[in-house]
Amino acid sequence: MLPGQYIPTNYLPVLITIIAATLFGLGALIVGEFLRLRRPYKDKLDPYESGNPPVGQPGERFSIRFYVIAVLFVVFDVEAVFLYPWAVAFGQIGIIGFWAMVVFLLLIFLGFLYDWKKGALE
């Protein structure tokens, strides 16, 4: 085929699904805006955080430990994202892929031990 003549017709169902999902989501939000009951009262308007009543003023500084735990969560999610395709393709990647993953897991484990020793998980 010449450049500019390829039309990806196999992606048409994906495009239709994306458009339908977007229209459904926007339609639900718009219909909900007009049909929703509005009965505000004090308890409904209070901020809510994990079942705990709010303490202190908005905009107060909070401990950096929340940030550290969030970063650790992301690191372990990224680890899982790398482990799954590696496990699926384990038969094709050979010994080099195996040792690459061992090094990756060792680095993750050393970072985990460092965080544990520093008390980031307390």
Beta strands, then each sheet from edge to edge (+ up, - down):
end
